Amino acid sequence: MKNTAADFITVVSGLPRSGTSMMMQMLAAGGMPVVSDGQRTADADNPRGYLEFEAVKKLKTDSAWVAGARGHAVKVISMLLSELPEDFEYRVIFMLRDMGEILASQNEMLKRRGTAGSASGDAAMRQHFEAHLKKVRAWLAERKNFRVHFCDYRELLCAPAEQAHGVAKFLGIGLDEHAMVQAIDPALHRNRGEDRGTA
C-alpha cells in the first residue's frame, strides 16, 4: 500500500551547514508542505532562505506542535532528533557533507557576523561533530518508528536528478522530481578549494 504524506512526518536533519535548507527547498518545490514560520529570513549565508520553525528549538520542553506536522516536512537539527516524541512515524532525510566544508562554511558565516574562528577551535569542533554523528546514526538505527535516507551534499550537486529521485522514492508520495532539481543552485557551493564551502 502506498504511503501518503499524512502517514508520517518528514524530517530534514544533519549537522549545521550540511545542506538542510537546500533539501527543504527541494521538498517544497516538489510539492510537499513544509513547517516554517519565516522568522529566520534569507541572508548572505542562505540566499534562498532557511525554511525553519522556531518551535523546533524548544522540542525538549514543548513538542505539542509535532502532531500537526504529519504530512509535512520540518527541519530538525541532528542534535535535537532524540527529542522528537516516540508516538509518531518519521521519515528522516539526513544530510551528509564533508567535514572540512562544514567547518569552512561555519567559519565564513562567523566572519560575516564579526566572530573569528581558530584552527584549534576547528579541530575540537571536528572531533565533537564526528563523535556526535556516530552517536546519532547508532541511535537512529535502533528506532523502529524512524526510517532514514542519507543524502550527500556534494553528490546532490553533482547528480541532482539521481539524488532527487532517491529522495522521492524514499518518501513514496509522488513528488515532482523535476521541480526538486530546479530548486538546487550549484552556485551556492562556494569556496570549494581545500574543501571549503557554504550553504
Biotite code that builds the C-alpha atoms (Angstrom):
import biotite.structure as struc

atoms = struc.array([
    struc.Atom([0.000, 0.000, 0.000], chain_id="A", res_id=1, res_name="MET", atom_name="CA", element="C"),
    struc.Atom([1.408, 3.383, -0.993], chain_id="A", res_id=2, res_name="LYS", atom_name="CA", element="C"),
    struc.Atom([2.127, 5.782, 1.846], chain_id="A", res_id=3, res_name="ASN", atom_name="CA", element="C"),
    struc.Atom([0.540, 9.180, 1.919], chain_id="A", res_id=4, res_name="THR", atom_name="CA", element="C"),
    struc.Atom([2.350, 12.165, 3.373], chain_id="A", res_id=5, res_name="ALA", atom_name="CA", element="C"),
    struc.Atom([-0.214, 12.256, 6.183], chain_id="A", res_id=6, res_name="ALA", atom_name="CA", element="C"),
    struc.Atom([1.012, 8.894, 7.481], chain_id="A", res_id=7, res_name="ASP", atom_name="CA", element="C"),
    struc.Atom([4.314, 10.248, 8.686], chain_id="A", res_id=8, res_name="PHE", atom_name="CA", element="C"),
    struc.Atom([6.394, 13.330, 9.448], chain_id="A", res_id=9, res_name="ILE", atom_name="CA", element="C"),
    struc.Atom([9.238, 14.085, 7.067], chain_id="A", res_id=10, res_name="THR", atom_name="CA", element="C"),
    struc.Atom([12.261, 15.349, 8.970], chain_id="A", res_id=11, res_name="VAL", atom_name="CA", element="C"),
    struc.Atom([15.212, 17.010, 7.254], chain_id="A", res_id=12, res_name="VAL", atom_name="CA", element="C"),
    struc.Atom([18.233, 16.715, 9.507], chain_id="A", res_id=13, res_name="SER", atom_name="CA", element="C"),
    struc.Atom([22.013, 16.838, 9.682], chain_id="A", res_id=14, res_name="GLY", atom_name="CA", element="C"),
    struc.Atom([24.772, 18.982, 11.120], chain_id="A", res_id=15, res_name="LEU", atom_name="CA", element="C"),
    struc.Atom([24.602, 22.766, 10.784], chain_id="A", res_id=16, res_name="PRO", atom_name="CA", element="C"),
    struc.Atom([25.692, 23.907, 7.286], chain_id="A", res_id=17, res_name="ARG", atom_name="CA", element="C"),
    struc.Atom([25.231, 20.441, 5.799], chain_id="A", res_id=18, res_name="SER", atom_name="CA", element="C"),
    struc.Atom([22.614, 21.388, 3.190], chain_id="A", res_id=19, res_name="GLY", atom_name="CA", element="C"),
    struc.Atom([19.405, 21.014, 5.183], chain_id="A", res_id=20, res_name="THR", atom_name="CA", element="C"),
    struc.Atom([17.990, 24.298, 3.857], chain_id="A", res_id=21, res_name="SER", atom_name="CA", element="C"),
    struc.Atom([18.582, 23.188, 0.284], chain_id="A", res_id=22, res_name="MET", atom_name="CA", element="C"),
    struc.Atom([16.756, 19.923, 0.927], chain_id="A", res_id=23, res_name="MET", atom_name="CA", element="C"),
    struc.Atom([13.826, 21.770, 2.478], chain_id="A", res_id=24, res_name="MET", atom_name="CA", element="C"),
    struc.Atom([13.679, 23.996, -0.614], chain_id="A", res_id=25, res_name="GLN", atom_name="CA", element="C"),
    struc.Atom([13.701, 20.896, -2.828], chain_id="A", res_id=26, res_name="MET", atom_name="CA", element="C"),
    struc.Atom([10.843, 19.275, -0.935], chain_id="A", res_id=27, res_name="LEU", atom_name="CA", element="C"),
    struc.Atom([8.783, 22.466, -1.027], chain_id="A", res_id=28, res_name="ALA", atom_name="CA", element="C"),
    struc.Atom([9.378, 22.790, -4.767], chain_id="A", res_id=29, res_name="ALA", atom_name="CA", element="C"),
    struc.Atom([8.436, 19.154, -5.241], chain_id="A", res_id=30, res_name="GLY", atom_name="CA", element="C"),
    struc.Atom([5.023, 19.709, -3.717], chain_id="A", res_id=31, res_name="GLY", atom_name="CA", element="C"),
    struc.Atom([5.444, 18.798, -0.053], chain_id="A", res_id=32, res_name="MET", atom_name="CA", element="C"),
    struc.Atom([4.058, 21.261, 2.513], chain_id="A", res_id=33, res_name="PRO", atom_name="CA", element="C"),
    struc.Atom([6.740, 22.460, 4.924], chain_id="A", res_id=34, res_name="VAL", atom_name="CA", element="C"),
    struc.Atom([6.567, 23.598, 8.527], chain_id="A", res_id=35, res_name="VAL", atom_name="CA", element="C"),
    struc.Atom([8.189, 27.029, 8.599], chain_id="A", res_id=36, res_name="SER", atom_name="CA", element="C"),
    struc.Atom([7.384, 30.308, 10.310], chain_id="A", res_id=37, res_name="ASP", atom_name="CA", element="C"),
    struc.Atom([9.624, 32.574, 8.237], chain_id="A", res_id=38, res_name="GLY", atom_name="CA", element="C"),
    struc.Atom([11.246, 34.103, 11.312], chain_id="A", res_id=39, res_name="GLN", atom_name="CA", element="C"),
    struc.Atom([14.761, 33.381, 10.053], chain_id="A", res_id=40, res_name="ARG", atom_name="CA", element="C"),
    struc.Atom([14.871, 35.175, 6.740], chain_id="A", res_id=41, res_name="THR", atom_name="CA", element="C"),
    struc.Atom([17.222, 34.729, 3.788], chain_id="A", res_id=42, res_name="ALA", atom_name="CA", element="C"),
    struc.Atom([20.690, 36.224, 4.134], chain_id="A", res_id=43, res_name="ASP", atom_name="CA", element="C"),
    struc.Atom([24.175, 36.006, 2.596], chain_id="A", res_id=44, res_name="ALA", atom_name="CA", element="C"),
    struc.Atom([24.692, 32.560, 4.132], chain_id="A", res_id=45, res_name="ASP", atom_name="CA", element="C"),
    struc.Atom([21.425, 31.180, 2.748], chain_id="A", res_id=46, res_name="ASN", atom_name="CA", element="C"),
    struc.Atom([20.180, 33.434, -0.092], chain_id="A", res_id=47, res_name="PRO", atom_name="CA", element="C"),
    struc.Atom([17.135, 31.225, -0.710], chain_id="A", res_id=48, res_name="ARG", atom_name="CA", element="C"),
    struc.Atom([16.068, 31.099, 2.916], chain_id="A", res_id=49, res_name="GLY", atom_name="CA", element="C"),
    struc.Atom([16.265, 28.648, 5.805], chain_id="A", res_id=50, res_name="TYR", atom_name="CA", element="C"),
    struc.Atom([12.692, 27.287, 5.989], chain_id="A", res_id=51, res_name="LEU", atom_name="CA", element="C"),
    struc.Atom([12.978, 26.801, 9.730], chain_id="A", res_id=52, res_name="GLU", atom_name="CA", element="C"),
    struc.Atom([10.407, 26.599, 12.522], chain_id="A", res_id=53, res_name="PHE", atom_name="CA", element="C"),
    struc.Atom([11.418, 28.378, 15.721], chain_id="A", res_id=54, res_name="GLU", atom_name="CA", element="C"),
    struc.Atom([9.464, 25.986, 17.973], chain_id="A", res_id=55, res_name="ALA", atom_name="CA", element="C"),
    struc.Atom([11.833, 23.154, 16.989], chain_id="A", res_id=56, res_name="VAL", atom_name="CA", element="C"),
    struc.Atom([14.487, 24.693, 19.247], chain_id="A", res_id=57, res_name="LYS", atom_name="CA", element="C"),
    struc.Atom([12.185, 24.124, 22.236], chain_id="A", res_id=58, res_name="LYS", atom_name="CA", element="C"),
    struc.Atom([11.433, 20.459, 21.479], chain_id="A", res_id=59, res_name="LEU", atom_name="CA", element="C"),
    struc.Atom([12.786, 19.344, 24.826], chain_id="A", res_id=60, res_name="LYS", atom_name="CA", element="C"),
    struc.Atom([10.166, 21.313, 26.748], chain_id="A", res_id=61, res_name="THR", atom_name="CA", element="C"),
    struc.Atom([7.319, 21.599, 24.225], chain_id="A", res_id=62, res_name="ASP", atom_name="CA", element="C"),
    struc.Atom([6.601, 19.083, 21.462], chain_id="A", res_id=63, res_name="SER", atom_name="CA", element="C"),
    struc.Atom([2.857, 19.695, 21.179], chain_id="A", res_id=64, res_name="ALA", atom_name="CA", element="C"),
    struc.Atom([3.263, 21.091, 17.658], chain_id="A", res_id=65, res_name="TRP", atom_name="CA", element="C"),
    struc.Atom([4.700, 17.824, 16.298], chain_id="A", res_id=66, res_name="VAL", atom_name="CA", element="C"),
    struc.Atom([1.294, 16.189, 15.827], chain_id="A", res_id=67, res_name="ALA", atom_name="CA", element="C"),
    struc.Atom([0.351, 18.919, 13.368], chain_id="A", res_id=68, res_name="GLY", atom_name="CA", element="C"),
    struc.Atom([3.467, 18.241, 11.303], chain_id="A", res_id=69, res_name="ALA", atom_name="CA", element="C"),
    struc.Atom([2.150, 14.964, 9.892], chain_id="A", res_id=70, res_name="ARG", atom_name="CA", element="C"),
    struc.Atom([2.062, 15.229, 6.125], chain_id="A", res_id=71, res_name="GLY", atom_name="CA", element="C"),
    struc.Atom([4.675, 17.977, 6.216], chain_id="A", res_id=72, res_name="HIS", atom_name="CA", element="C"),
    struc.Atom([8.441, 18.374, 6.151], chain_id="A", res_id=73, res_name="ALA", atom_name="CA", element="C"),
    struc.Atom([10.216, 20.052, 9.046], chain_id="A", res_id=74, res_name="VAL", atom_name="CA", element="C"),
    struc.Atom([13.872, 20.815, 9.656], chain_id="A", res_id=75, res_name="LYS", atom_name="CA", element="C"),
    struc.Atom([15.238, 19.364, 12.893], chain_id="A", res_id=76, res_name="VAL", atom_name="CA", element="C"),
    struc.Atom([18.970, 19.693, 13.513], chain_id="A", res_id=77, res_name="ILE", atom_name="CA", element="C"),
    struc.Atom([20.613, 16.357, 14.326], chain_id="A", res_id=78, res_name="SER", atom_name="CA", element="C"),
    struc.Atom([21.281, 17.356, 17.942], chain_id="A", res_id=79, res_name="MET", atom_name="CA", element="C"),
    struc.Atom([17.523, 17.533, 18.549], chain_id="A", res_id=80, res_name="LEU", atom_name="CA", element="C"),
    struc.Atom([16.354, 14.344, 16.806], chain_id="A", res_id=81, res_name="LEU", atom_name="CA", element="C"),
    struc.Atom([16.232, 12.419, 20.082], chain_id="A", res_id=82, res_name="SER", atom_name="CA", element="C"),
    struc.Atom([13.755, 14.980, 21.452], chain_id="A", res_id=83, res_name="GLU", atom_name="CA", element="C"),
    struc.Atom([11.077, 14.059, 18.891], chain_id="A", res_id=84, res_name="LEU", atom_name="CA", element="C"),
    struc.Atom([8.170, 12.236, 20.585], chain_id="A", res_id=85, res_name="PRO", atom_name="CA", element="C"),
    struc.Atom([8.141, 8.471, 20.094], chain_id="A", res_id=86, res_name="GLU", atom_name="CA", element="C"),
    struc.Atom([4.462, 8.170, 19.171], chain_id="A", res_id=87, res_name="ASP", atom_name="CA", element="C"),
    struc.Atom([4.807, 9.231, 15.514], chain_id="A", res_id=88, res_name="PHE", atom_name="CA", element="C"),
    struc.Atom([6.283, 7.748, 12.362], chain_id="A", res_id=89, res_name="GLU", atom_name="CA", element="C"),
    struc.Atom([9.189, 9.672, 10.883], chain_id="A", res_id=90, res_name="TYR", atom_name="CA", element="C"),
    struc.Atom([10.988, 9.655, 7.535], chain_id="A", res_id=91, res_name="ARG", atom_name="CA", element="C"),
    struc.Atom([14.355, 11.313, 8.074], chain_id="A", res_id=92, res_name="VAL", atom_name="CA", element="C"),
    struc.Atom([16.369, 12.755, 5.199], chain_id="A", res_id=93, res_name="ILE", atom_name="CA", element="C"),
    struc.Atom([19.781, 13.075, 6.801], chain_id="A", res_id=94, res_name="PHE", atom_name="CA", element="C"),
    struc.Atom([22.205, 15.376, 5.026], chain_id="A", res_id=95, res_name="MET", atom_name="CA", element="C"),
    struc.Atom([25.889, 14.434, 4.968], chain_id="A", res_id=96, res_name="LEU", atom_name="CA", element="C"),
    struc.Atom([28.698, 16.781, 3.985], chain_id="A", res_id=97, res_name="ARG", atom_name="CA", element="C"),
    struc.Atom([32.471, 16.756, 4.018], chain_id="A", res_id=98, res_name="ASP", atom_name="CA", element="C"),
    struc.Atom([33.533, 17.888, 7.497], chain_id="A", res_id=99, res_name="MET", atom_name="CA", element="C"),
    struc.Atom([36.104, 20.312, 6.093], chain_id="A", res_id=100, res_name="GLY", atom_name="CA", element="C"),
    struc.Atom([33.380, 22.008, 4.075], chain_id="A", res_id=101, res_name="GLU", atom_name="CA", element="C"),
    struc.Atom([31.058, 22.212, 7.081], chain_id="A", res_id=102, res_name="ILE", atom_name="CA", element="C"),
    struc.Atom([33.723, 23.849, 9.234], chain_id="A", res_id=103, res_name="LEU", atom_name="CA", element="C"),
    struc.Atom([34.759, 26.217, 6.433], chain_id="A", res_id=104, res_name="ALA", atom_name="CA", element="C"),
    struc.Atom([31.142, 27.195, 5.858], chain_id="A", res_id=105, res_name="SER", atom_name="CA", element="C"),
    struc.Atom([30.630, 27.862, 9.559], chain_id="A", res_id=106, res_name="GLN", atom_name="CA", element="C"),
    struc.Atom([33.783, 29.981, 9.667], chain_id="A", res_id=107, res_name="ASN", atom_name="CA", element="C"),
    struc.Atom([32.635, 32.051, 6.700], chain_id="A", res_id=108, res_name="GLU", atom_name="CA", element="C"),
    struc.Atom([29.309, 32.618, 8.431], chain_id="A", res_id=109, res_name="MET", atom_name="CA", element="C"),
    struc.Atom([31.067, 33.642, 11.668], chain_id="A", res_id=110, res_name="LEU", atom_name="CA", element="C"),
    struc.Atom([33.316, 36.061, 9.777], chain_id="A", res_id=111, res_name="LYS", atom_name="CA", element="C"),
    struc.Atom([30.277, 37.759, 8.275], chain_id="A", res_id=112, res_name="ARG", atom_name="CA", element="C"),
    struc.Atom([28.909, 38.122, 11.794], chain_id="A", res_id=113, res_name="ARG", atom_name="CA", element="C"),
    struc.Atom([32.186, 39.521, 13.124], chain_id="A", res_id=114, res_name="GLY", atom_name="CA", element="C"),
    struc.Atom([33.268, 36.425, 15.056], chain_id="A", res_id=115, res_name="THR", atom_name="CA", element="C"),
    struc.Atom([36.529, 34.767, 14.063], chain_id="A", res_id=116, res_name="ALA", atom_name="CA", element="C"),
    struc.Atom([37.212, 31.061, 14.473], chain_id="A", res_id=117, res_name="GLY", atom_name="CA", element="C"),
    struc.Atom([40.576, 29.353, 15.038], chain_id="A", res_id=118, res_name="SER", atom_name="CA", element="C"),
    struc.Atom([42.463, 26.283, 13.880], chain_id="A", res_id=119, res_name="ALA", atom_name="CA", element="C"),
    struc.Atom([42.360, 24.785, 17.370], chain_id="A", res_id=120, res_name="SER", atom_name="CA", element="C"),
    struc.Atom([38.655, 25.511, 17.553], chain_id="A", res_id=121, res_name="GLY", atom_name="CA", element="C"),
    struc.Atom([38.106, 23.767, 14.217], chain_id="A", res_id=122, res_name="ASP", atom_name="CA", element="C"),
    struc.Atom([39.952, 20.676, 15.424], chain_id="A", res_id=123, res_name="ALA", atom_name="CA", element="C"),
    struc.Atom([37.833, 20.483, 18.560], chain_id="A", res_id=124, res_name="ALA", atom_name="CA", element="C"),
    struc.Atom([34.637, 21.070, 16.620], chain_id="A", res_id=125, res_name="MET", atom_name="CA", element="C"),
    struc.Atom([35.552, 18.394, 14.076], chain_id="A", res_id=126, res_name="ARG", atom_name="CA", element="C"),
    struc.Atom([36.089, 15.877, 16.872], chain_id="A", res_id=127, res_name="GLN", atom_name="CA", element="C"),
    struc.Atom([32.809, 16.859, 18.505], chain_id="A", res_id=128, res_name="HIS", atom_name="CA", element="C"),
    struc.Atom([30.821, 16.629, 15.283], chain_id="A", res_id=129, res_name="PHE", atom_name="CA", element="C"),
    struc.Atom([32.318, 13.280, 14.279], chain_id="A", res_id=130, res_name="GLU", atom_name="CA", element="C"),
    struc.Atom([31.525, 11.790, 17.696], chain_id="A", res_id=131, res_name="ALA", atom_name="CA", element="C"),
    struc.Atom([28.001, 13.193, 17.505], chain_id="A", res_id=132, res_name="HIS", atom_name="CA", element="C"),
    struc.Atom([27.375, 11.754, 14.036], chain_id="A", res_id=133, res_name="LEU", atom_name="CA", element="C"),
    struc.Atom([28.490, 8.316, 15.174], chain_id="A", res_id=134, res_name="LYS", atom_name="CA", element="C"),
    struc.Atom([26.170, 8.508, 18.161], chain_id="A", res_id=135, res_name="LYS", atom_name="CA", element="C"),
    struc.Atom([23.116, 9.790, 16.285], chain_id="A", res_id=136, res_name="VAL", atom_name="CA", element="C"),
    struc.Atom([23.467, 7.234, 13.478], chain_id="A", res_id=137, res_name="ARG", atom_name="CA", element="C"),
    struc.Atom([23.545, 4.434, 16.057], chain_id="A", res_id=138, res_name="ALA", atom_name="CA", element="C"),
    struc.Atom([20.518, 5.944, 17.784], chain_id="A", res_id=139, res_name="TRP", atom_name="CA", element="C"),
    struc.Atom([18.542, 6.181, 14.549], chain_id="A", res_id=140, res_name="LEU", atom_name="CA", element="C"),
    struc.Atom([19.353, 2.563, 13.675], chain_id="A", res_id=141, res_name="ALA", atom_name="CA", element="C"),
    struc.Atom([17.643, 1.451, 16.894], chain_id="A", res_id=142, res_name="GLU", atom_name="CA", element="C"),
    struc.Atom([14.421, 3.420, 16.397], chain_id="A", res_id=143, res_name="ARG", atom_name="CA", element="C"),
    struc.Atom([11.590, 1.378, 14.914], chain_id="A", res_id=144, res_name="LYS", atom_name="CA", element="C"),
    struc.Atom([9.494, 4.455, 14.097], chain_id="A", res_id=145, res_name="ASN", atom_name="CA", element="C"),
    struc.Atom([12.314, 6.181, 12.169], chain_id="A", res_id=146, res_name="PHE", atom_name="CA", element="C"),
    struc.Atom([13.264, 5.397, 8.585], chain_id="A", res_id=147, res_name="ARG", atom_name="CA", element="C"),
    struc.Atom([16.358, 7.168, 7.308], chain_id="A", res_id=148, res_name="VAL", atom_name="CA", element="C"),
    struc.Atom([17.649, 8.180, 3.896], chain_id="A", res_id=149, res_name="HIS", atom_name="CA", element="C"),
    struc.Atom([21.190, 9.579, 3.838], chain_id="A", res_id=150, res_name="PHE", atom_name="CA", element="C"),
    struc.Atom([21.862, 12.229, 1.198], chain_id="A", res_id=151, res_name="CYS", atom_name="CA", element="C"),
    struc.Atom([25.357, 13.502, 0.457], chain_id="A", res_id=152, res_name="ASP", atom_name="CA", element="C"),
    struc.Atom([25.554, 17.242, -0.237], chain_id="A", res_id=153, res_name="TYR", atom_name="CA", element="C"),
    struc.Atom([28.250, 17.011, -2.889], chain_id="A", res_id=154, res_name="ARG", atom_name="CA", element="C"),
    struc.Atom([26.509, 14.148, -4.689], chain_id="A", res_id=155, res_name="GLU", atom_name="CA", element="C"),
    struc.Atom([23.320, 16.194, -4.634], chain_id="A", res_id=156, res_name="LEU", atom_name="CA", element="C"),
    struc.Atom([25.095, 18.937, -6.572], chain_id="A", res_id=157, res_name="LEU", atom_name="CA", element="C"),
    struc.Atom([26.938, 16.577, -8.926], chain_id="A", res_id=158, res_name="CYS", atom_name="CA", element="C"),
    struc.Atom([23.995, 14.298, -9.740], chain_id="A", res_id=159, res_name="ALA", atom_name="CA", element="C"),
    struc.Atom([20.851, 16.247, -8.784], chain_id="A", res_id=160, res_name="PRO", atom_name="CA", element="C"),
    struc.Atom([18.349, 14.198, -10.805], chain_id="A", res_id=161, res_name="ALA", atom_name="CA", element="C"),
    struc.Atom([19.601, 10.932, -9.355], chain_id="A", res_id=162, res_name="GLU", atom_name="CA", element="C"),
    struc.Atom([19.583, 12.263, -5.804], chain_id="A", res_id=163, res_name="GLN", atom_name="CA", element="C"),
    struc.Atom([16.135, 13.850, -6.174], chain_id="A", res_id=164, res_name="ALA", atom_name="CA", element="C"),
    struc.Atom([14.811, 10.537, -7.461], chain_id="A", res_id=165, res_name="HIS", atom_name="CA", element="C"),
    struc.Atom([16.278, 8.761, -4.447], chain_id="A", res_id=166, res_name="GLY", atom_name="CA", element="C"),
    struc.Atom([14.583, 11.158, -2.058], chain_id="A", res_id=167, res_name="VAL", atom_name="CA", element="C"),
    struc.Atom([11.239, 10.975, -3.883], chain_id="A", res_id=168, res_name="ALA", atom_name="CA", element="C"),
    struc.Atom([11.377, 7.182, -3.950], chain_id="A", res_id=169, res_name="LYS", atom_name="CA", element="C"),
    struc.Atom([12.193, 7.065, -0.235], chain_id="A", res_id=170, res_name="PHE", atom_name="CA", element="C"),
    struc.Atom([9.181, 9.207, 0.637], chain_id="A", res_id=171, res_name="LEU", atom_name="CA", element="C"),
    struc.Atom([6.913, 7.498, -1.899], chain_id="A", res_id=172, res_name="GLY", atom_name="CA", element="C"),
    struc.Atom([4.356, 10.287, -2.142], chain_id="A", res_id=173, res_name="ILE", atom_name="CA", element="C"),
    struc.Atom([4.682, 11.375, -5.769], chain_id="A", res_id=174, res_name="GLY", atom_name="CA", element="C"),
    struc.Atom([6.876, 14.462, -5.526], chain_id="A", res_id=175, res_name="LEU", atom_name="CA", element="C"),
    struc.Atom([7.712, 16.473, -8.650], chain_id="A", res_id=176, res_name="ASP", atom_name="CA", element="C"),
    struc.Atom([11.338, 15.421, -9.184], chain_id="A", res_id=177, res_name="GLU", atom_name="CA", element="C"),
    struc.Atom([11.956, 17.914, -11.977], chain_id="A", res_id=178, res_name="HIS", atom_name="CA", element="C"),
    struc.Atom([10.881, 20.788, -9.743], chain_id="A", res_id=179, res_name="ALA", atom_name="CA", element="C"),
    struc.Atom([13.081, 19.435, -6.962], chain_id="A", res_id=180, res_name="MET", atom_name="CA", element="C"),
    struc.Atom([16.112, 19.526, -9.258], chain_id="A", res_id=181, res_name="VAL", atom_name="CA", element="C"),
    struc.Atom([15.283, 23.074, -10.360], chain_id="A", res_id=182, res_name="GLN", atom_name="CA", element="C"),
    struc.Atom([15.409, 24.169, -6.711], chain_id="A", res_id=183, res_name="ALA", atom_name="CA", element="C"),
    struc.Atom([19.109, 23.261, -6.492], chain_id="A", res_id=184, res_name="ILE", atom_name="CA", element="C"),
    struc.Atom([21.521, 26.115, -7.123], chain_id="A", res_id=185, res_name="ASP", atom_name="CA", element="C"),
    struc.Atom([25.088, 24.792, -7.619], chain_id="A", res_id=186, res_name="PRO", atom_name="CA", element="C"),
    struc.Atom([26.365, 28.369, -7.411], chain_id="A", res_id=187, res_name="ALA", atom_name="CA", element="C"),
    struc.Atom([25.738, 28.246, -3.665], chain_id="A", res_id=188, res_name="LEU", atom_name="CA", element="C"),
    struc.Atom([28.543, 25.686, -3.320], chain_id="A", res_id=189, res_name="HIS", atom_name="CA", element="C"),
    struc.Atom([31.195, 28.342, -2.883], chain_id="A", res_id=190, res_name="ARG", atom_name="CA", element="C"),
    struc.Atom([34.867, 28.223, -1.819], chain_id="A", res_id=191, res_name="ASN", atom_name="CA", element="C"),
    struc.Atom([35.348, 24.564, -2.680], chain_id="A", res_id=192, res_name="ARG", atom_name="CA", element="C"),
    struc.Atom([39.133, 24.799, -2.759], chain_id="A", res_id=193, res_name="GLY", atom_name="CA", element="C"),
    struc.Atom([40.648, 22.835, 0.131], chain_id="A", res_id=194, res_name="GLU", atom_name="CA", element="C"),
    struc.Atom([37.196, 21.515, 0.978], chain_id="A", res_id=195, res_name="ASP", atom_name="CA", element="C"),
    struc.Atom([35.790, 24.968, 1.637], chain_id="A", res_id=196, res_name="ARG", atom_name="CA", element="C"),
    struc.Atom([32.146, 25.692, 1.011], chain_id="A", res_id=197, res_name="GLY", atom_name="CA", element="C"),
    struc.Atom([28.969, 27.270, 2.225], chain_id="A", res_id=198, res_name="THR", atom_name="CA", element="C"),
    struc.Atom([25.235, 26.631, 2.138], chain_id="A", res_id=199, res_name="ALA", atom_name="CA", element="C"),
])
